[in-house]
């Protein structure tokens, strides 16, 4: 099974080609490493953190930037079981992040402080998915 941490060039180009002036929801699925893998020389290298702990550090260090660009979490959950999908894929956590528009997302990922913070995300994860959705109306029906 292929693991994904960062977008491919083709996927990121497709994301950039979508409208940039409308709200977006980003589904995040996370599979943590047992042991975080920081690059040699990083302040957290060799500290014995779990992947989950490294992701918590990512949240702490990227959170102010996420909020500054207008981001918020609209749903968060802990994985229980795969109902439809490959048996071998088990996620640890998932959440949906709301951005006022994709420009806000680009502003966040280009921020120099975010670029320092994202090292924690990379160290934390063995696999992930990031899927863009246009927000829809909630309600009782499918």
CNS distance restraints for C-alpha pairs under 8 A (distance, minus, plus):
assign (resid   3 and name CA) (resid 126 and name CA) 6.81 0.50 0.50
assign (resid   3 and name CA) (resid 127 and name CA) 4.88 0.50 0.50
assign (resid   3 and name CA) (resid 128 and name CA) 7.23 0.50 0.50
assign (resid   4 and name CA) (resid 126 and name CA) 7.66 0.50 0.50
assign (resid   4 and name CA) (resid 127 and name CA) 5.04 0.50 0.50
assign (resid   4 and name CA) (resid 128 and name CA) 5.56 0.50 0.50
assign (resid   4 and name CA) (resid 129 and name CA) 6.85 0.50 0.50
assign (resid   5 and name CA) (resid 122 and name CA) 6.71 0.50 0.50
assign (resid   5 and name CA) (resid 125 and name CA) 6.92 0.50 0.50
assign (resid   5 and name CA) (resid 126 and name CA) 7.19 0.50 0.50
assign (resid   5 and name CA) (resid 127 and name CA) 5.64 0.50 0.50
assign (resid   5 and name CA) (resid 128 and name CA) 5.58 0.50 0.50
assign (resid   5 and name CA) (resid 129 and name CA) 7.53 0.50 0.50
assign (resid   7 and name CA) (resid  11 and name CA) 6.02 0.50 0.50
assign (resid   7 and name CA) (resid  12 and name CA) 5.82 0.50 0.50
assign (resid   8 and name CA) (resid  12 and name CA) 6.11 0.50 0.50
assign (resid   9 and name CA) (resid  13 and name CA) 6.02 0.50 0.50
assign (resid  10 and name CA) (resid  14 and name CA) 6.23 0.50 0.50
assign (resid  11 and name CA) (resid  15 and name CA) 6.25 0.50 0.50
assign (resid  12 and name CA) (resid  16 and name CA) 6.15 0.50 0.50
assign (resid  13 and name CA) (resid  17 and name CA) 6.16 0.50 0.50
assign (resid  14 and name CA) (resid  18 and name CA) 6.70 0.50 0.50
assign (resid  15 and name CA) (resid 132 and name CA) 7.84 0.50 0.50
assign (resid  16 and name CA) (resid  20 and name CA) 7.69 0.50 0.50
assign (resid  19 and name CA) (resid 102 and name CA) 7.71 0.50 0.50
assign (resid  20 and name CA) (resid 101 and name CA) 5.85 0.50 0.50
assign (resid  20 and name CA) (resid 102 and name CA) 4.89 0.50 0.50
assign (resid  20 and name CA) (resid 103 and name CA) 5.72 0.50 0.50
assign (resid  21 and name CA) (resid 101 and name CA) 5.28 0.50 0.50
assign (resid  21 and name CA) (resid 102 and name CA) 6.78 0.50 0.50
assign (resid  21 and name CA) (resid 103 and name CA) 7.10 0.50 0.50
assign (resid  22 and name CA) (resid 100 and name CA) 6.74 0.50 0.50
assign (resid  22 and name CA) (resid 101 and name CA) 4.83 0.50 0.50
assign (resid  22 and name CA) (resid 102 and name CA) 7.20 0.50 0.50
assign (resid  23 and name CA) (resid  98 and name CA) 7.31 0.50 0.50
assign (resid  23 and name CA) (resid  99 and name CA) 5.84 0.50 0.50
assign (resid  23 and name CA) (resid 100 and name CA) 4.46 0.50 0.50
assign (resid  23 and name CA) (resid 101 and name CA) 4.31 0.50 0.50
assign (resid  23 and name CA) (resid 102 and name CA) 7.14 0.50 0.50
assign (resid  23 and name CA) (resid 134 and name CA) 6.82 0.50 0.50
assign (resid  23 and name CA) (resid 135 and name CA) 6.86 0.50 0.50
assign (resid  24 and name CA) (resid  98 and name CA) 5.90 0.50 0.50
assign (resid  24 and name CA) (resid  99 and name CA) 5.42 0.50 0.50
assign (resid  24 and name CA) (resid 100 and name CA) 6.55 0.50 0.50
assign (resid  24 and name CA) (resid 101 and name CA) 5.72 0.50 0.50
assign (resid  24 and name CA) (resid 102 and name CA) 6.59 0.50 0.50
assign (resid  24 and name CA) (resid 132 and name CA) 6.67 0.50 0.50
assign (resid  24 and name CA) (resid 133 and name CA) 5.92 0.50 0.50
assign (resid  24 and name CA) (resid 134 and name CA) 5.11 0.50 0.50
assign (resid  24 and name CA) (resid 135 and name CA) 5.97 0.50 0.50
assign (resid  25 and name CA) (resid  96 and name CA) 6.19 0.50 0.50
assign (resid  25 and name CA) (resid  97 and name CA) 5.55 0.50 0.50
assign (resid  25 and name CA) (resid  98 and name CA) 4.61 0.50 0.50
assign (resid  25 and name CA) (resid  99 and name CA) 6.42 0.50 0.50
assign (resid  25 and name CA) (resid 132 and name CA) 5.82 0.50 0.50
assign (resid  25 and name CA) (resid 133 and name CA) 5.08 0.50 0.50
assign (resid  25 and name CA) (resid 134 and name CA) 6.09 0.50 0.50
assign (resid  25 and name CA) (resid 135 and name CA) 5.85 0.50 0.50
assign (resid  26 and name CA) (resid  96 and name CA) 5.35 0.50 0.50
assign (resid  26 and name CA) (resid  97 and name CA) 5.10 0.50 0.50
assign (resid  26 and name CA) (resid  98 and name CA) 6.49 0.50 0.50
assign (resid  26 and name CA) (resid 130 and name CA) 6.30 0.50 0.50
assign (resid  26 and name CA) (resid 131 and name CA) 5.41 0.50 0.50
assign (resid  26 and name CA) (resid 132 and name CA) 4.60 0.50 0.50
assign (resid  26 and name CA) (resid 133 and name CA) 6.15 0.50 0.50
assign (resid  27 and name CA) (resid  94 and name CA) 7.27 0.50 0.50
assign (resid  27 and name CA) (resid  95 and name CA) 5.94 0.50 0.50
assign (resid  27 and name CA) (resid  96 and name CA) 4.50 0.50 0.50
assign (resid  27 and name CA) (resid  97 and name CA) 6.63 0.50 0.50
assign (resid  27 and name CA) (resid 129 and name CA) 7.53 0.50 0.50
assign (resid  27 and name CA) (resid 130 and name CA) 5.55 0.50 0.50
assign (resid  27 and name CA) (resid 131 and name CA) 5.01 0.50 0.50
assign (resid  27 and name CA) (resid 132 and name CA) 6.45 0.50 0.50
assign (resid  27 and name CA) (resid 133 and name CA) 7.54 0.50 0.50
assign (resid  28 and name CA) (resid  94 and name CA) 5.40 0.50 0.50
assign (resid  28 and name CA) (resid  95 and name CA) 5.29 0.50 0.50
assign (resid  28 and name CA) (resid  96 and name CA) 6.09 0.50 0.50
assign (resid  28 and name CA) (resid  97 and name CA) 7.67 0.50 0.50
assign (resid  28 and name CA) (resid 128 and name CA) 7.09 0.50 0.50
assign (resid  28 and name CA) (resid 129 and name CA) 5.62 0.50 0.50
assign (resid  28 and name CA) (resid 130 and name CA) 4.75 0.50 0.50
assign (resid  28 and name CA) (resid 131 and name CA) 6.73 0.50 0.50
assign (resid  29 and name CA) (resid  91 and name CA) 6.36 0.50 0.50
assign (resid  29 and name CA) (resid  92 and name CA) 7.70 0.50 0.50
assign (resid  29 and name CA) (resid  93 and name CA) 6.08 0.50 0.50
assign (resid  29 and name CA) (resid  94 and name CA) 4.47 0.50 0.50
assign (resid  29 and name CA) (resid  95 and name CA) 6.85 0.50 0.50
assign (resid  29 and name CA) (resid 128 and name CA) 5.28 0.50 0.50
assign (resid  29 and name CA) (resid 129 and name CA) 5.01 0.50 0.50
assign (resid  29 and name CA) (resid 130 and name CA) 6.69 0.50 0.50
assign (resid  30 and name CA) (resid  91 and name CA) 5.61 0.50 0.50
assign (resid  30 and name CA) (resid  92 and name CA) 5.76 0.50 0.50
assign (resid  30 and name CA) (resid  93 and name CA) 5.27 0.50 0.50
assign (resid  30 and name CA) (resid  94 and name CA) 6.02 0.50 0.50
assign (resid  30 and name CA) (resid 125 and name CA) 6.85 0.50 0.50
assign (resid  30 and name CA) (resid 127 and name CA) 6.42 0.50 0.50
assign (resid  30 and name CA) (resid 128 and name CA) 4.69 0.50 0.50
assign (resid  30 and name CA) (resid 129 and name CA) 6.89 0.50 0.50
assign (resid  31 and name CA) (resid  90 and name CA) 7.37 0.50 0.50
assign (resid  31 and name CA) (resid  91 and name CA) 4.98 0.50 0.50
assign (resid  31 and name CA) (resid  92 and name CA) 5.19 0.50 0.50
assign (resid  31 and name CA) (resid  93 and name CA) 7.07 0.50 0.50
assign (resid  31 and name CA) (resid 125 and name CA) 5.74 0.50 0.50
assign (resid  31 and name CA) (resid 126 and name CA) 5.81 0.50 0.50
assign (resid  31 and name CA) (resid 127 and name CA) 5.16 0.50 0.50
assign (resid  31 and name CA) (resid 128 and name CA) 5.96 0.50 0.50
assign (resid  32 and name CA) (resid  50 and name CA) 7.97 0.50 0.50
assign (resid  32 and name CA) (resid  51 and name CA) 4.84 0.50 0.50
assign (resid  32 and name CA) (resid  52 and name CA) 5.79 0.50 0.50
assign (resid  32 and name CA) (resid  92 and name CA) 6.80 0.50 0.50
assign (resid  32 and name CA) (resid 124 and name CA) 5.64 0.50 0.50
assign (resid  32 and name CA) (resid 125 and name CA) 4.42 0.50 0.50
assign (resid  32 and name CA) (resid 126 and name CA) 5.55 0.50 0.50
assign (resid  32 and name CA) (resid 127 and name CA) 7.12 0.50 0.50
assign (resid  33 and name CA) (resid  37 and name CA) 7.94 0.50 0.50
assign (resid  33 and name CA) (resid  50 and name CA) 6.82 0.50 0.50
assign (resid  33 and name CA) (resid  51 and name CA) 4.58 0.50 0.50
assign (resid  33 and name CA) (resid  52 and name CA) 7.46 0.50 0.50
assign (resid  33 and name CA) (resid 123 and name CA) 7.99 0.50 0.50
assign (resid  33 and name CA) (resid 124 and name CA) 5.78 0.50 0.50
assign (resid  33 and name CA) (resid 125 and name CA) 5.32 0.50 0.50
assign (resid  33 and name CA) (resid 126 and name CA) 5.11 0.50 0.50
assign (resid  34 and name CA) (resid  50 and name CA) 5.51 0.50 0.50
assign (resid  34 and name CA) (resid  51 and name CA) 5.64 0.50 0.50
assign (resid  35 and name CA) (resid  48 and name CA) 6.84 0.50 0.50
assign (resid  35 and name CA) (resid  49 and name CA) 6.09 0.50 0.50
assign (resid  35 and name CA) (resid  50 and name CA) 4.35 0.50 0.50
assign (resid  35 and name CA) (resid  51 and name CA) 5.33 0.50 0.50
assign (resid  35 and name CA) (resid 124 and name CA) 7.67 0.50 0.50
assign (resid  36 and name CA) (resid  48 and name CA) 7.35 0.50 0.50
assign (resid  36 and name CA) (resid  49 and name CA) 5.69 0.50 0.50
assign (resid  36 and name CA) (resid  50 and name CA) 5.13 0.50 0.50
assign (resid  36 and name CA) (resid  51 and name CA) 4.42 0.50 0.50
assign (resid  36 and name CA) (resid  52 and name CA) 7.99 0.50 0.50
assign (resid  36 and name CA) (resid  53 and name CA) 7.98 0.50 0.50
assign (resid  36 and name CA) (resid  54 and name CA) 6.25 0.50 0.50
assign (resid  36 and name CA) (resid 123 and name CA) 5.02 0.50 0.50
assign (resid  36 and name CA) (resid 124 and name CA) 4.95 0.50 0.50
assign (resid  36 and name CA) (resid 125 and name CA) 7.62 0.50 0.50
assign (resid  37 and name CA) (resid  45 and name CA) 7.26 0.50 0.50
assign (resid  37 and name CA) (resid  51 and name CA) 7.88 0.50 0.50
assign (resid  37 and name CA) (resid 122 and name CA) 7.88 0.50 0.50
assign (resid  37 and name CA) (resid 123 and name CA) 4.48 0.50 0.50
assign (resid  37 and name CA) (resid 124 and name CA) 6.78 0.50 0.50
assign (resid  38 and name CA) (resid  42 and name CA) 6.38 0.50 0.50
assign (resid  38 and name CA) (resid  44 and name CA) 6.56 0.50 0.50
assign (resid  38 and name CA) (resid  45 and name CA) 4.91 0.50 0.50
assign (resid  38 and name CA) (resid  46 and name CA) 7.63 0.50 0.50
assign (resid  38 and name CA) (resid 119 and name CA) 7.47 0.50 0.50
assign (resid  38 and name CA) (resid 120 and name CA) 7.48 0.50 0.50
assign (resid  38 and name CA) (resid 122 and name CA) 7.95 0.50 0.50
assign (resid  38 and name CA) (resid 123 and name CA) 5.02 0.50 0.50
assign (resid  39 and name CA) (resid  45 and name CA) 6.32 0.50 0.50
assign (resid  39 and name CA) (resid 123 and name CA) 7.89 0.50 0.50
assign (resid  40 and name CA) (resid  45 and name CA) 6.11 0.50 0.50
assign (resid  41 and name CA) (resid  45 and name CA) 6.49 0.50 0.50
assign (resid  49 and name CA) (resid  53 and name CA) 5.78 0.50 0.50
assign (resid  49 and name CA) (resid  54 and name CA) 6.29 0.50 0.50
assign (resid  50 and name CA) (resid  54 and name CA) 6.32 0.50 0.50
assign (resid  50 and name CA) (resid 124 and name CA) 7.31 0.50 0.50
assign (resid  51 and name CA) (resid  55 and name CA) 6.19 0.50 0.50
assign (resid  51 and name CA) (resid 123 and name CA) 6.89 0.50 0.50
assign (resid  51 and name CA) (resid 124 and name CA) 3.91 0.50 0.50
assign (resid  51 and name CA) (resid 125 and name CA) 6.20 0.50 0.50
assign (resid  52 and name CA) (resid  56 and name CA) 6.25 0.50 0.50
assign (resid  52 and name CA) (resid 124 and name CA) 6.29 0.50 0.50
assign (resid  53 and name CA) (resid  57 and name CA) 6.39 0.50 0.50
assign (resid  53 and name CA) (resid 124 and name CA) 7.54 0.50 0.50
assign (resid  54 and name CA) (resid  58 and name CA) 6.34 0.50 0.50
assign (resid  54 and name CA) (resid 120 and name CA) 5.42 0.50 0.50
assign (resid  54 and name CA) (resid 121 and name CA) 6.81 0.50 0.50
assign (resid  54 and name CA) (resid 123 and name CA) 6.69 0.50 0.50
assign (resid  54 and name CA) (resid 124 and name CA) 5.05 0.50 0.50
assign (resid  55 and name CA) (resid  59 and name CA) 6.24 0.50 0.50
assign (resid  55 and name CA) (resid 120 and name CA) 6.07 0.50 0.50
assign (resid  55 and name CA) (resid 121 and name CA) 5.42 0.50 0.50
assign (resid  55 and name CA) (resid 123 and name CA) 7.98 0.50 0.50
assign (resid  55 and name CA) (resid 124 and name CA) 5.31 0.50 0.50
assign (resid  55 and name CA) (resid 125 and name CA) 7.69 0.50 0.50
assign (resid  56 and name CA) (resid  60 and name CA) 6.20 0.50 0.50
assign (resid  57 and name CA) (resid  61 and name CA) 6.07 0.50 0.50
assign (resid  57 and name CA) (resid 117 and name CA) 8.00 0.50 0.50
assign (resid  57 and name CA) (resid 120 and name CA) 6.39 0.50 0.50
assign (resid  58 and name CA) (resid  62 and name CA) 5.76 0.50 0.50
assign (resid  58 and name CA) (resid  63 and name CA) 7.84 0.50 0.50
assign (resid  58 and name CA) (resid 117 and name CA) 5.61 0.50 0.50
assign (resid  58 and name CA) (resid 118 and name CA) 6.30 0.50 0.50
assign (resid  58 and name CA) (resid 119 and name CA) 7.71 0.50 0.50
assign (resid  58 and name CA) (resid 120 and name CA) 4.96 0.50 0.50
assign (resid  58 and name CA) (resid 121 and name CA) 5.58 0.50 0.50
assign (resid  59 and name CA) (resid  63 and name CA) 5.30 0.50 0.50
assign (resid  60 and name CA) (resid  64 and name CA) 7.71 0.50 0.50
assign (resid  61 and name CA) (resid 114 and name CA) 7.52 0.50 0.50
assign (resid  61 and name CA) (resid 117 and name CA) 5.49 0.50 0.50
assign (resid  62 and name CA) (resid  66 and name CA) 6.16 0.50 0.50
assign (resid  62 and name CA) (resid 113 and name CA) 7.62 0.50 0.50
assign (resid  62 and name CA) (resid 114 and name CA) 5.57 0.50 0.50
assign (resid  62 and name CA) (resid 117 and name CA) 5.67 0.50 0.50
assign (resid  62 and name CA) (resid 118 and name CA) 7.42 0.50 0.50
assign (resid  63 and name CA) (resid  67 and name CA) 6.10 0.50 0.50
assign (resid  64 and name CA) (resid  68 and name CA) 6.02 0.50 0.50
assign (resid  65 and name CA) (resid  69 and name CA) 6.36 0.50 0.50
assign (resid  65 and name CA) (resid 108 and name CA) 6.20 0.50 0.50
assign (resid  65 and name CA) (resid 111 and name CA) 7.86 0.50 0.50
assign (resid  65 and name CA) (resid 113 and name CA) 7.90 0.50 0.50
assign (resid  65 and name CA) (resid 114 and name CA) 6.83 0.50 0.50
assign (resid  66 and name CA) (resid  70 and name CA) 6.68 0.50 0.50
assign (resid  66 and name CA) (resid  71 and name CA) 5.14 0.50 0.50
assign (resid  66 and name CA) (resid  72 and name CA) 7.43 0.50 0.50
assign (resid  66 and name CA) (resid 108 and name CA) 6.32 0.50 0.50
assign (resid  67 and name CA) (resid  71 and name CA) 4.90 0.50 0.50
assign (resid  67 and name CA) (resid  72 and name CA) 6.48 0.50 0.50
assign (resid  69 and name CA) (resid  99 and name CA) 7.73 0.50 0.50
assign (resid  69 and name CA) (resid 104 and name CA) 5.29 0.50 0.50
assign (resid  69 and name CA) (resid 105 and name CA) 7.48 0.50 0.50
assign (resid  69 and name CA) (resid 107 and name CA) 7.11 0.50 0.50
assign (resid  69 and name CA) (resid 108 and name CA) 6.59 0.50 0.50
assign (resid  70 and name CA) (resid  99 and name CA) 6.11 0.50 0.50
assign (resid  70 and name CA) (resid 100 and name CA) 6.13 0.50 0.50
assign (resid  70 and name CA) (resid 104 and name CA) 7.06 0.50 0.50
assign (resid  71 and name CA) (resid  97 and name CA) 6.73 0.50 0.50
assign (resid  71 and name CA) (resid  98 and name CA) 5.46 0.50 0.50
assign (resid  71 and name CA) (resid  99 and name CA) 4.65 0.50 0.50
assign (resid  71 and name CA) (resid 100 and name CA) 6.90 0.50 0.50
assign (resid  71 and name CA) (resid 104 and name CA) 7.80 0.50 0.50
assign (resid  72 and name CA) (resid  97 and name CA) 5.71 0.50 0.50
assign (resid  72 and name CA) (resid  98 and name CA) 5.23 0.50 0.50
assign (resid  72 and name CA) (resid  99 and name CA) 6.85 0.50 0.50
assign (resid  73 and name CA) (resid  95 and name CA) 7.06 0.50 0.50
assign (resid  73 and name CA) (resid  96 and name CA) 5.87 0.50 0.50
assign (resid  73 and name CA) (resid  97 and name CA) 4.50 0.50 0.50
assign (resid  73 and name CA) (resid  98 and name CA) 6.01 0.50 0.50
assign (resid  74 and name CA) (resid  95 and name CA) 7.62 0.50 0.50
assign (resid  74 and name CA) (resid  96 and name CA) 5.68 0.50 0.50
assign (resid  74 and name CA) (resid  97 and name CA) 5.97 0.50 0.50
assign (resid  74 and name CA) (resid  98 and name CA) 6.37 0.50 0.50
assign (resid  75 and name CA) (resid  95 and name CA) 5.38 0.50 0.50
assign (resid  75 and name CA) (resid  96 and name CA) 5.16 0.50 0.50
assign (resid  75 and name CA) (resid  97 and name CA) 7.41 0.50 0.50
assign (resid  76 and name CA) (resid  93 and name CA) 7.71 0.50 0.50
assign (resid  76 and name CA) (resid  94 and name CA) 5.86 0.50 0.50
assign (resid  76 and name CA) (resid  95 and name CA) 4.10 0.50 0.50
assign (resid  76 and name CA) (resid  96 and name CA) 6.47 0.50 0.50
assign (resid  77 and name CA) (resid  93 and name CA) 5.98 0.50 0.50
assign (resid  77 and name CA) (resid  94 and name CA) 5.40 0.50 0.50
assign (resid  77 and name CA) (resid  95 and name CA) 6.16 0.50 0.50
assign (resid  78 and name CA) (resid  92 and name CA) 6.13 0.50 0.50
assign (resid  78 and name CA) (resid  93 and name CA) 4.54 0.50 0.50
assign (resid  78 and name CA) (resid  94 and name CA) 6.29 0.50 0.50
assign (resid  79 and name CA) (resid  90 and name CA) 7.41 0.50 0.50
assign (resid  79 and name CA) (resid  91 and name CA) 5.73 0.50 0.50
assign (resid  79 and name CA) (resid  92 and name CA) 5.28 0.50 0.50
assign (resid  79 and name CA) (resid  93 and name CA) 5.44 0.50 0.50
assign (resid  79 and name CA) (resid  94 and name CA) 7.03 0.50 0.50
assign (resid  81 and name CA) (resid  90 and name CA) 7.17 0.50 0.50
assign (resid  82 and name CA) (resid  86 and name CA) 7.38 0.50 0.50
assign (resid  82 and name CA) (resid  87 and name CA) 6.58 0.50 0.50
assign (resid  82 and name CA) (resid  89 and name CA) 7.73 0.50 0.50
assign (resid  82 and name CA) (resid  90 and name CA) 6.95 0.50 0.50
assign (resid  85 and name CA) (resid  89 and name CA) 7.90 0.50 0.50
assign (resid  99 and name CA) (resid 104 and name CA) 6.37 0.50 0.50
assign (resid  99 and name CA) (resid 105 and name CA) 6.62 0.50 0.50
assign (resid 100 and name CA) (resid 104 and name CA) 6.59 0.50 0.50
assign (resid 101 and name CA) (resid 105 and name CA) 7.05 0.50 0.50
assign (resid 102 and name CA) (resid 106 and name CA) 6.29 0.50 0.50
assign (resid 103 and name CA) (resid 107 and name CA) 6.07 0.50 0.50
assign (resid 104 and name CA) (resid 108 and name CA) 6.19 0.50 0.50
assign (resid 105 and name CA) (resid 109 and name CA) 6.36 0.50 0.50
assign (resid 106 and name CA) (resid 110 and name CA) 6.09 0.50 0.50
assign (resid 107 and name CA) (resid 111 and name CA) 6.24 0.50 0.50
assign (resid 108 and name CA) (resid 114 and name CA) 6.56 0.50 0.50
assign (resid 109 and name CA) (resid 114 and name CA) 6.04 0.50 0.50
assign (resid 109 and name CA) (resid 115 and name CA) 6.59 0.50 0.50
assign (resid 110 and name CA) (resid 114 and name CA) 7.14 0.50 0.50
assign (resid 110 and name CA) (resid 115 and name CA) 6.91 0.50 0.50
assign (resid 111 and name CA) (resid 115 and name CA) 6.31 0.50 0.50
assign (resid 112 and name CA) (resid 116 and name CA) 6.52 0.50 0.50
assign (resid 113 and name CA) (resid 117 and name CA) 6.29 0.50 0.50
assign (resid 114 and name CA) (resid 118 and name CA) 6.02 0.50 0.50
assign (resid 115 and name CA) (resid 119 and name CA) 7.19 0.50 0.50
assign (resid 117 and name CA) (resid 121 and name CA) 7.46 0.50 0.50
assign (resid 118 and name CA) (resid 122 and name CA) 6.41 0.50 0.50
assign (resid 119 and name CA) (resid 123 and name CA) 6.12 0.50 0.50
assign (resid 120 and name CA) (resid 124 and name CA) 6.01 0.50 0.50
assign (resid 121 and name CA) (resid 125 and name CA) 6.29 0.50 0.50
